[in-house]
Amino acid sequence: MLSGDSRPRNGDALLIVDVQNDFLPGGSLAVAEGDQVVGVLNDYIAVFSRQGLPVYATRDWHTPDHCSFQAQGGLWPPHCVADSPGAGFAPDLRLPEGSVTVISKGTRQDKDAYSGFEGSDLTERLRSAGIQRLFIGGLATDYVLH
């Protein structure tokens, strides 16, 4: 799976992006075949965990009346409402219990956040942990309304 300079080492972290039920097939804002990333991500999670390297996971964590929702004039159907089943991580995603740092984004009703770095302390967390290189995987994608 990993070879050469792509092998994780001290100073590396894994960043899992938005692998949430509402972005999986059947979810309110599904990425086609998005569930297919879960197995690959689980392999990376296992490698990072075995080496004691940090794992971070971003998630949308919206208020029920979030500005990005169509009912409030936004582009998107309601999705990833905080504490709802749709906001939960994919059930088969094996995030290491007790050692994953979850970064919530889009938590303010009046402000959207398309990046885990926007409106969060992710940058500070990575810097304070001495992270120099990120391995990133998940469901970061452009979405087209039909």
DODO-224891 format. One record per residue (C-alpha): residue in one letter; x, y, z. Coordinates in steps of 0.2 Angstrom, whole numbers, plus 5000, padded with zeros to 4 digits. Example, Ala and Ser with C-alpha at 12.3 -4.5 7.8 and 13.67 -1.06 7.14 Angstrom:
<kemis>
A506249785039 S506849955036 
</kemis>
This chain:
<kemis>
M500050005000 L501350135005 S503150134999 G504650254999 D504350425004 S502450395006 R502750295022 P502150385037 R503450435050 N503650545065 G502950725061 D501550645050 A499650645053 L498150565045 L496650685041 I495050595037 V493850725029 D491950715031 V491550535030 Q489850555037 N488250465034 D487350615025 F488850615012 L488650425009 P487450334997 G485750355004 G486150515013 S485450685010 L486950755001 A487750584995 V489350574986 A489150434973 E490050274979 G490650374993 D490650225004 Q492050144994 V493350255003 V492950175020 G493950025017 V495450115010 L495450245025 N495250095037 D496950035030 Y497750195033 I497050215050 A497750055055 V499550105049 F499450265058 S498750185074 R500150045074 Q501450185073 G500650295086 L500450435074 P498950555076 V497350535067 Y496150685064 A494350685057 T493350835051 R491450835051 D490150955046 W489150995062 H487751115057 T486351195067 P484651145061 D484351315053 H486151325045 C486351465032 S486951345019 F485251255019 Q484051295005 A482651345018 Q483851485023 G484351535006 G485851425004 L486251294991 W486151135000 P484751025007 P484850995026 H486350885030 C487550845045 V486450925058 A487350915074 D486950755084 S485850685070 P486150515063 G486650595046 A488050685055 G488750525062 F490350455055 A490150305043 P489750155053 D491150045046 L492450185048 R493650125061 L494150285070 P495350235084 E494350265100 G495150385112 S496550435100 V495650525086 T495450715086 V493750765079 I493650935071 S491951005069 K491651135056 G490151245050 T489551245068 R488951435067 Q487251455060 D487751615050 K489351545043 D489851405032 A491551315032 Y492051205017 S493751165025 G494251095041 F495451235043 E494151365042 G493451425058 S494251295068 D495851265078 L496551125067 T498051235061 E498551265079 R498251085084 L499351025070 R500751155073 S500751115092 A500850925088 G502350965077 I501450895061 Q502450925046 R501550815033 L499750765031 F498950615023 I497250665018 G495750555013 G493950565013 L492450645004 A493150815000 T492350834983 D491350964972 Y489550934973 V488350964958 L486550994962 H485350904949 
</kemis>
